[in-house]
Amino acid sequence: MSSEKQPALPNRQTPFSEAFKAFIGTDWAPYSTELPDPLPAASYAAERRGAISARFPGERLVVPAGGLKIRSNDTDYRYRPHSAFAHLTGLGTDREPDAVLVLEPTDDGHDATLYFKPRAPRDAEEFYANARYGEMWVGQRPSLDELSRLCGIRCVAIEELDDELAKNAGDTPIRIVADADPDVTARVARIRTEAGISADPAAAEEDQVDPDAELATALSELRLIKDEYEIEQLREACARTGEAFAAVVADFPEAIRRGRGERWVEGVFGLHARHAGNAVGYDTIAASGDHACTLHWIRNDGELRSGDLILIDAGIELDSLYTADITRTLPLSGTFSEAQREVYLAVLEAQEAGFEAAVPGAKFSDVHAAAIEVIARRLADWGILPVSAEESLNAETGGQHRRWMVHGTSHHLGIDVHDCAQARRENYREGTLAPGMIITIEPGLYFKSEDLLVPERFRGIGVRIEDDVLITETGNENLSAGLPRTPDDVEAWMKDILAP
C-alpha cells in the first residue's frame, strides 16, 4: 500500500557530494525514441473499461494499482498490482506501483487517464538516490509516452492526480476501489468530506448501497465471463503448470533423498513458475502423507516417504497475472497402494460427476451437489457415515459427510485464483453457468491419521483432484487435461518420467 512508505534510514546511504551530483548525469546514451508495441491485452482492456463505463454513467471511477508493501524494515514484498487495475489496463507483472486509473465521465461515456510516476532524468536525485523509483535501483521505468503506447491509455504524471480527483467534486460522484490503496482512498474520503458528500451507507437512508462496494462488486462480476484473451491465457497457464508438475515428479527421488522434501517440491515448482511466468499464483501446497489432510498446508517442511501420497496444489501465474489452479495427488513410489487407489477412485468418481454437471444453464451449485453426493455415498458404503447418505446430504439436518470434505467443489478462476470473489451471491454461488466462465472442479477426501471413525487402512490418506474447466456452448473443456487423472494413467505417466 502506498501509505507504507519506506522510512528514512540514515545508516543506509552515504551522502552524495556536489561533485558526484554534477558528474552522475553526464555521458549517458539517450533513451530510445522508439515506442513499444501495445500490450496483447490492450484492446480487450479497452472493452472492459467500456463495460464498466456503461454501468456507472456520469461518475468518476478511481481504480488504484496499489503500492509496495513493506516486508521487513526497508525491504518490500514482490509487487503485484490490484487485480481490478490489471484487468482494466492490461498491465501485468510488477506494473505499476502507485499508479491510478481514473475514468472521467463525459457526455458519451468516460475518458480513461492513467496517473503514474514516469522515469526521472538522469541528473535528478531520484535517478540515483531513490531506492523505490530510481533507475539505478529498480531499473529503467517507462516514460509517459511509452506507457501510454503499451496500454492505449492517456498517461499523466501522478503529481496531477489530486487536482483531478478534486475537480468538480461537489457535482461529480466519485467511486473508488477502496481496498487497493489506503492512501488514495483516504484522499478521496477527504475530498468527499470537503465537498459535503458522505459515502457511509450507515449515515444515509437504509436502502443506500455503499458506492465503493458497489463498484468493487461490478468490477468483480465483470470477470465472470472471460473474453478470448483471458481464455487463452488460462489455457497457457494450465499448459505451463502441467510442465512444472512433470518436473516436480522427475525430482521426487532427489526430494526423498535430501530430506524436507516438501520444500524441494515447492522449490522446483517455484523455479518453473518464475521462469515460465510471473510467479506462483498462490502459495504452493506440497502435502505428503497426513499433511494432505490439512487443506491449506503451505508450511511444506515435511519429509517425503516412498510409500506415501503427496498432494500438490499449485498454479503458474503468467506475466498477464492469469493463474492456473491444479491439484494432483500422486504416489511417491509411482504406484498406488490398494487403499490409496480406493480413496482416489472415490474422489475421481466425484470429480467426474462434477464435470457432468458443469454445463451451460446449470447452477454453479449443481457442480458441488453432484460431486458431494458421490462423496457421501462412498462414505456410507465404507460404513464411515453415522447416518445414511441421504440424511447426511440434507443441508438443514445433516452434513456429517463434511467432516471428510469440508470445502466446496468449485470456484471461479482467472486473474485471481479465487476470481470474482466480490460478486453478488445470486450471480456467483446461486448463479447460472454460462459459456466463457472458468471454474475449478476439486472434490477431495481427507482421512486424518487420528480419526477413529475411519478404517485404519485409510487413516493418513488425503486425496484431492482439481482441474480448471471452461464452460462452453455445448458443455465444458478441461483446460488442464494435459495432466493425467485416472490412477492407471497417473502411474503410466510417472513411470515414463521416472524411467532411467
ZINOR-V380901 format. One record per residue. PSI is psi in whole degrees, -180 to 180 (none if undefined). OMEGA is omega in whole degrees, 0 to 359 (NA if undefined). D_LAST is the distance of its C-alpha to the last C-alpha in whole Angstrom. Layout:
BEGIN
psi	omega	d_last
PSI	OMEGA	D_LAST
PSI	OMEGA	D_LAST
END
This chain:
BEGIN
psi	omega	d_last
144	186	50
-13	175	52
-15	180	55
66	179	52
145	179	53
134	179	52
156	175	54
124	182	56
94	186	55
-22	181	57
-8	185	55
-17	187	52
129	175	54
135	179	56
147	181	59
133	178	59
161	177	62
-34	178	64
-42	178	63
-46	182	60
-36	178	61
-31	185	63
-35	192	60
-29	183	57
5	186	58
152	169	58
48	171	57
142	173	54
145	181	53
153	174	54
151	178	52
141	176	51
-3	180	53
125	181	51
148	182	50
163	174	46
151	176	46
150	176	46
146	179	43
-29	183	42
-3	190	43
-45	183	47
-35	178	48
-39	179	47
-35	178	48
-41	178	51
-37	178	51
-41	177	50
-37	177	53
-38	180	56
-42	181	55
-29	175	55
-44	180	58
-27	181	60
-29	185	59
64	181	61
142	175	64
7	182	66
145	176	64
124	183	63
127	185	59
119	184	57
94	180	53
152	173	52
-26	188	49
164	182	49
-180	177	48
150	179	46
132	182	46
128	175	46
-46	180	43
123	176	45
-111	182	48
25	174	48
143	184	44
157	167	43
155	174	40
135	188	39
140	171	41
128	181	41
158	175	44
142	186	45
-38	179	44
-40	178	47
-48	180	48
-39	182	44
-37	184	45
-13	180	49
-23	186	48
0	180	44
133	180	43
-146	183	40
-121	183	38
30	180	40
133	2	44
110	187	46
134	175	47
4	177	51
158	179	52
125	174	54
128	178	54
126	173	58
108	185	59
126	184	62
143	175	65
-179	181	66
-25	183	69
29	177	66
-126	179	63
148	168	61
133	181	61
135	174	57
135	179	57
116	179	55
125	179	56
173	183	54
105	179	54
170	181	53
149	179	52
156	174	55
156	184	57
-13	176	55
5	178	59
149	180	59
-35	180	58
-36	184	55
-42	187	53
-16	189	53
-10	184	54
108	185	52
-13	180	49
-36	184	49
-15	188	50
140	182	50
-34	178	48
-25	187	48
-42	188	46
5	180	44
175	186	44
123	178	46
158	181	47
158	170	49
173	177	52
-44	182	54
-38	181	54
-46	180	51
-36	178	50
-41	179	52
-39	181	51
-48	188	47
-3	178	48
30	181	52
140	174	54
133	183	57
139	183	56
148	179	58
142	185	58
-24	180	58
-20	181	61
-1	186	63
-46	185	61
-41	179	64
-39	180	67
-43	181	65
-36	185	64
-12	185	68
124	178	69
36	186	72
-31	181	70
-21	184	73
-10	184	73
108	177	69
141	181	67
132	170	64
144	181	60
146	170	57
96	197	54
-25	185	55
-1	186	52
-41	186	50
102	183	52
-32	181	55
-47	179	57
-38	178	58
-40	178	58
-37	179	61
-40	177	62
-40	178	63
-40	179	64
-41	178	67
-42	178	68
-43	180	68
-45	181	70
-28	179	72
1	180	73
28	182	74
134	176	71
131	175	69
11	182	66
110	182	66
-24	179	66
-25	181	68
1	182	70
-162	180	71
157	184	72
-36	186	70
4	181	68
134	180	67
141	175	63
117	185	62
-35	180	62
-39	177	58
-37	179	57
-39	176	58
-45	179	56
-41	178	53
-45	180	53
-41	179	53
-34	177	51
-45	180	48
-23	176	49
-24	183	49
1	181	45
-41	177	45
120	182	45
143	174	42
177	185	43
-42	180	41
-46	181	40
-42	180	39
-44	180	37
-36	177	35
-42	180	34
-33	175	33
-42	178	31
-41	179	29
-39	178	29
-41	180	27
-45	180	25
-35	178	24
-38	177	24
-40	177	21
-38	180	19
-38	176	19
-43	179	18
-40	178	15
-38	177	15
-47	180	16
-42	180	13
-26	182	10
8	178	12
-47	180	13
-40	180	11
-38	178	14
-38	178	16
-43	184	17
-40	187	16
-22	187	19
163	185	22
46	191	24
-25	177	21
-39	178	23
-37	180	24
-43	178	21
-48	178	20
-43	182	23
-42	179	23
-44	179	20
-43	180	22
-36	176	25
-47	181	23
-36	179	22
-43	180	26
-30	181	28
-41	185	26
-21	185	26
-147	181	30
-43	184	32
-173	167	31
148	182	29
-14	179	32
168	181	33
126	181	31
136	171	28
117	176	28
88	194	25
108	181	26
151	177	24
-135	183	26
-20	177	29
-26	180	29
-15	179	29
-2	171	32
114	194	34
-43	181	34
57	178	34
101	179	32
3	176	31
-40	172	31
51	180	28
15	185	28
165	175	26
156	169	23
128	180	20
137	192	20
-36	183	17
-4	184	20
165	166	21
158	168	22
129	177	22
118	180	24
116	178	24
108	190	27
154	178	26
142	176	28
129	174	28
119	179	31
173	178	32
-26	178	35
-8	179	37
3	174	36
135	189	35
144	167	33
166	177	30
95	188	30
141	174	27
133	170	26
142	176	23
117	193	23
143	175	19
123	183	18
-26	178	16
-14	185	14
-8	183	13
132	177	16
140	169	20
169	181	23
-45	181	26
-42	179	28
-43	179	25
-38	181	25
-45	178	29
-42	182	30
-44	182	27
-34	177	29
-42	179	32
-40	179	31
-41	177	30
-41	177	33
-41	179	35
-40	178	33
-38	176	34
-39	177	37
-41	178	37
-43	182	36
-31	181	39
-17	187	41
77	183	40
156	180	43
139	181	45
-19	176	49
160	174	47
146	174	48
-40	182	45
-18	180	45
-30	181	45
-47	178	41
-43	182	41
-41	180	44
-44	182	42
-44	186	38
-25	175	40
-42	177	42
-45	180	39
-48	182	38
-41	182	42
-36	178	42
-40	177	38
-38	178	40
-42	179	43
-37	181	41
-6	181	39
19	182	43
-38	181	42
137	177	44
-7	179	48
178	176	49
163	177	49
-40	180	46
-44	179	49
-41	181	51
-33	183	48
-7	176	48
114	188	51
-28	185	51
-36	186	55
-5	183	55
-132	179	51
7	183	48
-30	180	46
-22	184	43
-13	173	42
-29	185	42
-3	169	38
86	187	38
-16	186	40
168	174	39
171	184	40
-20	188	38
156	167	38
159	176	39
151	185	40
144	178	37
-122	179	38
-21	167	39
147	178	39
-39	170	36
78	189	39
158	175	41
28	188	45
-21	180	45
10	175	49
153	178	50
147	182	53
-40	182	52
-18	178	53
-8	181	51
-88	186	48
-36	178	48
12	184	50
176	181	50
135	178	49
139	182	46
153	178	46
135	182	44
-14	174	42
145	176	42
121	182	38
162	170	37
155	169	35
112	193	34
66	174	33
166	179	34
167	171	32
135	187	33
107	183	33
95	182	34
148	185	35
-25	181	34
10	182	38
107	186	39
-11	176	41
-12	185	42
136	175	38
142	187	37
-33	183	35
-20	181	32
-13	187	32
134	181	33
6	179	30
125	173	29
130	183	29
131	168	28
140	175	29
124	185	28
131	176	29
160	182	29
122	197	32
125	176	34
126	173	37
127	182	40
179	179	41
-30	186	44
-6	182	43
-111	178	41
163	176	37
127	177	34
104	183	31
-21	182	30
24	182	27
-12	178	26
-19	175	23
133	183	21
154	181	21
-39	182	23
151	181	24
-37	179	22
-43	180	20
-37	177	19
-47	181	18
-42	180	15
-41	178	14
-46	180	14
-37	179	12
-41	179	9
-39	182	9
-41	186	8
-7	181	6
137	181	4
none	NA	0
END
